[in-house]
Amino acid sequence: MGESELKTELDALSAAMDRALDALRTLREENESLRHSREQLAAERAQLLSRNEQARSRVEAMIERLKALENAG
């Protein structure tokens, strides 16, 4: 293998490594973004579950008051 061929092969390997590193950076950024989104969604879900529980409690309290009024009247 001549010096020219070796340089060409090394240049090709260097370019392939650069592409692989770019892909790795992109995947890391996407992964971080997905983790952030997952955390936001989990927090939003917890908030919605809490609000749902509060609404359920209020509805149950109203039902109990209505039953009490019905029984009193």
MMTF fields as JSON, N, C-alpha, C and O atoms, coordinates in Angstrom:
{
  "mmtfVersion": "1.0.0",
  "mmtfProducer": "UNKNOWN",
  "numBonds": 291,
  "numAtoms": 292,
  "numGroups": 73,
  "numChains": 1,
  "numModels": 1,
  "chainsPerModel": [1],
  "groupsPerChain": [73],
  "chainIdList": ["A"],
  "bondAtomList": [4, 2, 8, 6, 12, 10, 16, 14, 20, 18, 24, 22, 28, 26, 32, 30, 36, 34, 40, 38, 44, 42, 48, 46, 52, 50, 56, 54, 60, 58, 64, 62, 68, 66, 72, 70, 76, 74, 80, 78, 84, 82, 88, 86, 92, 90, 96, 94, 100, 98, 104, 102, 108, 106, 112, 110, 116, 114, 120, 118, 124, 122, 128, 126, 132, 130, 136, 134, 140, 138, 144, 142, 148, 146, 152, 150, 156, 154, 160, 158, 164, 162, 168, 166, 172, 170, 176, 174, 180, 178, 184, 182, 188, 186, 192, 190, 196, 194, 200, 198, 204, 202, 208, 206, 212, 210, 216, 214, 220, 218, 224, 222, 228, 226, 232, 230, 236, 234, 240, 238, 244, 242, 248, 246, 252, 250, 256, 254, 260, 258, 264, 262, 268, 266, 272, 270, 276, 274, 280, 278, 284, 282, 288, 286],
  "bondOrderList": [1, 1, 1, 1, 1, 1, 1, 1, 1, 1, 1, 1, 1, 1, 1, 1, 1, 1, 1, 1, 1, 1, 1, 1, 1, 1, 1, 1, 1, 1, 1, 1, 1, 1, 1, 1, 1, 1, 1, 1, 1, 1, 1, 1, 1, 1, 1, 1, 1, 1, 1, 1, 1, 1, 1, 1, 1, 1, 1, 1, 1, 1, 1, 1, 1, 1, 1, 1, 1, 1, 1, 1],
  "groupList": [{"groupName": "MET", "atomNameList": ["N", "CA", "C", "O"], "elementList": ["N", "C", "C", "O"], "formalChargeList": [0, 0, 0, 0], "bondAtomList": [1, 0, 2, 1, 3, 2], "bondOrderList": [1, 1, 2], "singleLetterCode": "M", "chemCompType": "L-PEPTIDE LINKING"}, {"groupName": "GLY", "atomNameList": ["N", "CA", "C", "O"], "elementList": ["N", "C", "C", "O"], "formalChargeList": [0, 0, 0, 0], "bondAtomList": [1, 0, 2, 1, 3, 2], "bondOrderList": [1, 1, 2], "singleLetterCode": "G", "chemCompType": "PEPTIDE LINKING"}, {"groupName": "GLU", "atomNameList": ["N", "CA", "C", "O"], "elementList": ["N", "C", "C", "O"], "formalChargeList": [0, 0, 0, 0], "bondAtomList": [1, 0, 2, 1, 3, 2], "bondOrderList": [1, 1, 2], "singleLetterCode": "E", "chemCompType": "L-PEPTIDE LINKING"}, {"groupName": "SER", "atomNameList": ["N", "CA", "C", "O"], "elementList": ["N", "C", "C", "O"], "formalChargeList": [0, 0, 0, 0], "bondAtomList": [1, 0, 2, 1, 3, 2], "bondOrderList": [1, 1, 2], "singleLetterCode": "S", "chemCompType": "L-PEPTIDE LINKING"}, {"groupName": "LEU", "atomNameList": ["N", "CA", "C", "O"], "elementList": ["N", "C", "C", "O"], "formalChargeList": [0, 0, 0, 0], "bondAtomList": [1, 0, 2, 1, 3, 2], "bondOrderList": [1, 1, 2], "singleLetterCode": "L", "chemCompType": "L-PEPTIDE LINKING"}, {"groupName": "LYS", "atomNameList": ["N", "CA", "C", "O"], "elementList": ["N", "C", "C", "O"], "formalChargeList": [0, 0, 0, 0], "bondAtomList": [1, 0, 2, 1, 3, 2], "bondOrderList": [1, 1, 2], "singleLetterCode": "K", "chemCompType": "L-PEPTIDE LINKING"}, {"groupName": "THR", "atomNameList": ["N", "CA", "C", "O"], "elementList": ["N", "C", "C", "O"], "formalChargeList": [0, 0, 0, 0], "bondAtomList": [1, 0, 2, 1, 3, 2], "bondOrderList": [1, 1, 2], "singleLetterCode": "T", "chemCompType": "L-PEPTIDE LINKING"}, {"groupName": "ASP", "atomNameList": ["N", "CA", "C", "O"], "elementList": ["N", "C", "C", "O"], "formalChargeList": [0, 0, 0, 0], "bondAtomList": [1, 0, 2, 1, 3, 2], "bondOrderList": [1, 1, 2], "singleLetterCode": "D", "chemCompType": "L-PEPTIDE LINKING"}, {"groupName": "ALA", "atomNameList": ["N", "CA", "C", "O"], "elementList": ["N", "C", "C", "O"], "formalChargeList": [0, 0, 0, 0], "bondAtomList": [1, 0, 2, 1, 3, 2], "bondOrderList": [1, 1, 2], "singleLetterCode": "A", "chemCompType": "L-PEPTIDE LINKING"}, {"groupName": "ARG", "atomNameList": ["N", "CA", "C", "O"], "elementList": ["N", "C", "C", "O"], "formalChargeList": [0, 0, 0, 0], "bondAtomList": [1, 0, 2, 1, 3, 2], "bondOrderList": [1, 1, 2], "singleLetterCode": "R", "chemCompType": "L-PEPTIDE LINKING"}, {"groupName": "ASN", "atomNameList": ["N", "CA", "C", "O"], "elementList": ["N", "C", "C", "O"], "formalChargeList": [0, 0, 0, 0], "bondAtomList": [1, 0, 2, 1, 3, 2], "bondOrderList": [1, 1, 2], "singleLetterCode": "N", "chemCompType": "L-PEPTIDE LINKING"}, {"groupName": "HIS", "atomNameList": ["N", "CA", "C", "O"], "elementList": ["N", "C", "C", "O"], "formalChargeList": [0, 0, 0, 0], "bondAtomList": [1, 0, 2, 1, 3, 2], "bondOrderList": [1, 1, 2], "singleLetterCode": "H", "chemCompType": "L-PEPTIDE LINKING"}, {"groupName": "GLN", "atomNameList": ["N", "CA", "C", "O"], "elementList": ["N", "C", "C", "O"], "formalChargeList": [0, 0, 0, 0], "bondAtomList": [1, 0, 2, 1, 3, 2], "bondOrderList": [1, 1, 2], "singleLetterCode": "Q", "chemCompType": "L-PEPTIDE LINKING"}, {"groupName": "VAL", "atomNameList": ["N", "CA", "C", "O"], "elementList": ["N", "C", "C", "O"], "formalChargeList": [0, 0, 0, 0], "bondAtomList": [1, 0, 2, 1, 3, 2], "bondOrderList": [1, 1, 2], "singleLetterCode": "V", "chemCompType": "L-PEPTIDE LINKING"}, {"groupName": "ILE", "atomNameList": ["N", "CA", "C", "O"], "elementList": ["N", "C", "C", "O"], "formalChargeList": [0, 0, 0, 0], "bondAtomList": [1, 0, 2, 1, 3, 2], "bondOrderList": [1, 1, 2], "singleLetterCode": "I", "chemCompType": "L-PEPTIDE LINKING"}],
  "groupTypeList": [0, 1, 2, 3, 2, 4, 5, 6, 2, 4, 7, 8, 4, 3, 8, 8, 0, 7, 9, 8, 4, 7, 8, 4, 9, 6, 4, 9, 2, 2, 10, 2, 3, 4, 9, 11, 3, 9, 2, 12, 4, 8, 8, 2, 9, 8, 12, 4, 4, 3, 9, 10, 2, 12, 8, 9, 3, 9, 13, 2, 8, 0, 14, 2, 9, 4, 5, 8, 4, 2, 10, 8, 1],
  "groupIdList": [1, 2, 3, 4, 5, 6, 7, 8, 9, 10, 11, 12, 13, 14, 15, 16, 17, 18, 19, 20, 21, 22, 23, 24, 25, 26, 27, 28, 29, 30, 31, 32, 33, 34, 35, 36, 37, 38, 39, 40, 41, 42, 43, 44, 45, 46, 47, 48, 49, 50, 51, 52, 53, 54, 55, 56, 57, 58, 59, 60, 61, 62, 63, 64, 65, 66, 67, 68, 69, 70, 71, 72, 73],
  "secStructList": [7, 7, 2, 2, 2, 2, 2, 2, 2, 2, 2, 2, 2, 2, 2, 2, 2, 2, 2, 2, 2, 2, 2, 2, 2, 2, 2, 2, 2, 2, 2, 2, 2, 2, 2, 2, 2, 2, 2, 2, 2, 2, 2, 2, 2, 2, 2, 2, 2, 2, 2, 2, 2, 2, 2, 2, 2, 2, 2, 2, 2, 2, 2, 2, 2, 2, 2, 2, 2, 2, 2, 2, 7],
  "xCoordList": [0.859, 0.0, 0.9, 1.806, 0.645, 1.468, 1.064, 0.016, 1.925, 1.667, 0.382, -0.369, 0.141, -1.062, -2.321, -3.314, -2.265, -3.407, -3.657, -4.804, -2.578, -2.696, -3.318, -4.176, -2.88, -3.447, -4.93, -5.739, -5.28, -6.687, -7.518, -8.614, -6.984, -7.704, -7.827, -8.879, -6.754, -6.801, -7.784, -8.499, -7.812, -8.768, -10.207, -11.083, -10.432, -11.772, -12.16, -13.294, -11.193, -11.475, -11.747, -12.632, -10.988, -11.176, -12.559, -13.243, -12.963, -14.287, -15.382, -16.389, -15.186, -16.176, -16.274, -17.369, -15.141, -15.161, -15.86, -16.618, -15.608, -16.281, -17.797, -18.551, -18.239, -19.673, -20.248, -21.348, -19.498, -19.953, -20.047, -21.0, -19.064, -19.108, -20.265, -20.916, -20.514, -21.666, -22.97, -23.86, -23.073, -24.279, -24.416, -25.522, -23.323, -23.352, -23.815, -24.634, -23.293, -23.721, -25.226, -25.95, -25.657, -27.079, -27.942, -28.961, -27.524, -28.295, -28.294, -29.309, -27.179, -27.138, -28.086, -28.797, -28.096, -29.003, -30.46, -31.285, -30.769, -32.135, -32.523, -33.648, -31.6, -31.854, -32.142, -33.075, -31.342, -31.548, -32.905, -33.616, -33.253, -34.544, -35.695, -36.685, -35.551, -36.592, -36.71, -37.814, -35.576, -35.615, -36.344, -37.162, -36.035, -36.69, -38.198, -38.999, -38.57, -39.997, -40.677, -41.791, -40.0, -40.571, -40.782, -41.81, -39.81, -39.948, -41.111, -41.876, -41.229, -42.341, -43.687, -44.632, -43.759, -45.009, -45.354, -46.521, -44.34, -44.589, -45.107, -46.021, -44.527, -44.993, -46.414, -47.248, -46.684, -48.023, -49.035, -50.143, -48.653, -49.541, -49.843, -50.99, -48.814, -49.023, -49.973, -50.842, -49.803, -50.686, -52.129, -53.073, -52.283, -53.629, -54.273, -55.465, -53.489, -54.028, -54.479, -55.518, -53.696, -54.051, -55.339, -56.229, -55.421, -56.637, -57.85, -58.949, -57.647, -58.736, -59.207, -60.408, -58.259, -58.597, -59.355, -60.312, -58.932, -59.627, -61.059, -62.0, -61.208, -62.546, -63.419, -64.594, -62.862, -63.609, -64.069, -65.201, -63.179, -63.532, -64.662, -65.585, -64.579, -65.641, -66.981, -68.019, -66.95, -68.195, -68.769, -69.977, -67.911, -68.392, -68.993, -70.007, -68.366, -68.898, -70.264, -71.172, -70.412, -71.712, -72.773, -73.906, -72.407, -73.356, -73.799, -74.981, -72.854, -73.191, -74.125, -75.071, -73.855, -74.744, -76.14, -77.14, -76.197, -77.503, -78.258, -79.464, -77.552, -78.207, -78.7, -79.787, -77.917, -78.303, -79.546, -80.457, -79.587, -80.759, -81.972, -83.076, -81.77, -82.86, -83.424, -84.639, -82.534, -82.961, -83.631, -84.519, -83.212, -83.773, -85.155, -86.001, -85.362, -86.621, -87.67, -88.766],
  "yCoordList": [-1.174, 0.0, 1.23, 1.35, 2.131, 3.32, 4.378, 4.297, 5.37, 6.46, 7.205, 7.605, 7.385, 8.084, 7.297, 7.867, 5.99, 5.141, 5.13, 5.165, 5.081, 5.091, 6.397, 6.394, 7.518, 8.821, 8.875, 9.384, 8.348, 8.323, 7.495, 7.895, 6.332, 5.476, 6.138, 6.061, 6.785, 7.487, 8.658, 8.913, 9.358, 10.463, 9.942, 10.557, 8.794, 8.192, 7.764, 7.972, 7.156, 6.747, 7.957, 7.92, 9.012, 10.232, 10.827, 11.264, 10.842, 11.367, 10.498, 11.014, 9.169, 8.271, 8.485, 8.457, 8.697, 8.971, 10.289, 10.39, 11.294, 12.581, 12.424, 12.998, 11.651, 11.411, 10.656, 10.958, 9.674, 8.904, 9.799, 9.692, 10.677, 11.594, 12.589, 12.918, 13.062, 13.954, 13.233, 13.796, 11.977, 11.187, 10.975, 11.061, 10.703, 10.51, 11.776, 11.71, 12.933, 14.199, 14.429, 14.827, 14.165, 14.346, 13.431, 13.857, 12.168, 11.221, 11.62, 11.473, 12.116, 12.572, 13.744, 13.796, 14.688, 15.837, 15.389, 15.853, 14.481, 13.967, 13.215, 13.345, 12.433, 11.679, 12.626, 12.407, 13.671, 14.654, 15.338, 15.557, 15.669, 16.302, 15.361, 15.784, 14.081, 13.107, 12.909, 12.764, 12.903, 12.786, 13.976, 13.823, 15.161, 16.369, 16.302, 16.614, 15.893, 15.768, 14.755, 14.98, 13.631, 12.596, 13.129, 12.862, 13.882, 14.458, 15.455, 15.477, 16.273, 17.23, 16.504, 16.885, 15.457, 14.706, 14.001, 13.934, 13.479, 12.822, 13.831, 13.527, 15.029, 16.069, 16.498, 16.687, 16.649, 17.028, 15.947, 16.252, 14.687, 13.572, 13.578, 13.394, 13.789, 13.828, 14.962, 14.796, 16.103, 17.243, 16.922, 17.235, 16.299, 15.94, 14.902, 14.987, 13.929, 12.934, 13.593, 13.24, 14.541, 15.251, 16.051, 16.028, 16.756, 17.537, 16.63, 16.971, 15.479, 14.518, 14.011, 13.888, 13.721, 13.251, 14.328, 14.024, 15.573, 16.675, 16.802, 16.976, 16.712, 16.808, 15.641, 15.837, 14.439, 13.271, 13.464, 13.135, 13.997, 14.229, 15.246, 15.079, 16.288, 17.309, 16.734, 17.019, 15.925, 15.318, 14.376, 14.371, 13.583, 12.69, 13.477, 13.074, 14.591, 15.42, 15.982, 16.025, 16.411, 16.93, 15.844, 16.09, 14.651, 13.536, 13.248, 13.024, 13.257, 13.02, 14.117, 13.83, 15.369, 16.463, 16.307, 16.542, 15.905, 15.706, 14.562, 14.657, 13.489, 12.37, 12.818, 12.427, 13.629, 14.109, 15.0, 14.906, 15.853, 16.707, 15.874, 16.148, 14.857, 13.98, 13.247, 13.135, 12.758, 12.028, 12.977, 12.558, 14.216, 15.185, 15.641, 16.014, 15.605, 16.171, 15.198, 15.57],
  "zCoordList": [0.0, 0.0, 0.0, 0.826, -0.923, -1.028, -0.026, 0.614, 0.091, 1.047, 0.708, 1.598, -0.57, -1.024, -0.66, -0.207, -0.864, -0.535, 0.973, 1.419, 1.752, 3.21, 3.69, 4.572, 3.102, 3.477, 3.133, 3.91, 1.967, 1.556, 2.531, 2.923, 2.919, 3.856, 5.234, 5.869, 5.693, 6.982, 6.94, 7.91, 5.821, 5.674, 5.722, 6.329, 5.07, 5.066, 6.478, 6.911, 7.201, 8.58, 9.475, 10.33, 9.274, 10.056, 9.787, 10.713, 8.525, 8.162, 8.773, 9.255, 8.754, 9.339, 10.843, 11.405, 11.495, 12.936, 13.236, 14.201, 12.413, 12.599, 12.472, 13.258, 11.489, 11.319, 12.511, 12.975, 13.002, 14.159, 15.396, 16.168, 15.586, 16.73, 16.61, 17.602, 15.39, 15.186, 15.512, 16.15, 15.065, 15.356, 16.856, 17.39, 17.536, 18.978, 19.687, 20.604, 19.268, 19.876, 19.67, 20.583, 18.452, 18.145, 19.01, 19.554, 19.131, 19.938, 21.412, 22.093, 21.903, 23.302, 23.519, 24.523, 22.574, 22.696, 22.654, 23.441, 21.726, 21.63, 22.894, 23.377, 23.426, 24.647, 25.809, 26.58, 25.927, 26.998, 26.839, 27.819, 25.611, 25.345, 25.72, 26.316, 25.363, 25.692, 27.202, 27.728, 27.897, 29.362, 29.972, 30.879, 29.459, 29.966, 29.717, 30.599, 28.507, 28.181, 29.083, 29.554, 29.323, 30.193, 31.603, 32.227, 32.103, 33.446, 33.504, 34.468, 32.462, 32.418, 32.372, 33.062, 31.554, 31.445, 32.755, 33.142, 33.431, 34.714, 35.736, 36.502, 35.749, 36.672, 36.321, 37.207, 35.04, 34.6, 34.97, 35.41, 34.791, 35.14, 36.635, 37.042, 37.446, 38.895, 39.267, 40.122, 38.627, 38.9, 38.491, 39.216, 37.329, 36.865, 37.785, 38.079, 38.238, 39.165, 40.463, 41.02, 40.933, 42.157, 41.968, 42.818, 40.845, 40.583, 40.427, 40.865, 39.805, 39.637, 41.003, 41.246, 41.884, 43.228, 44.005, 44.716, 43.871, 44.542, 44.022, 44.797, 42.701, 42.112, 42.577, 42.887, 42.629, 43.091, 44.542, 44.899, 45.356, 46.759, 46.871, 47.667, 46.076, 46.118, 45.669, 46.267, 44.616, 44.117, 45.172, 45.409, 45.803, 46.85, 48.016, 48.587, 48.363, 49.448, 49.066, 49.896, 47.823, 47.368, 47.413, 47.825, 46.992, 47.014, 48.451, 48.711, 49.366, 50.776, 51.304, 52.038, 50.928, 51.375, 50.792, 51.471, 49.515, 48.891, 49.559, 49.787, 49.869, 50.568, 51.937, 52.361, 52.628, 53.957, 53.833, 54.656, 52.821, 52.609, 52.267, 52.738, 51.449, 51.04, 52.272, 52.433, 53.126, 54.312, 55.336, 56.079, 55.37, 56.32, 55.86, 56.672, 54.578, 54.083, 53.823, 53.405]
}
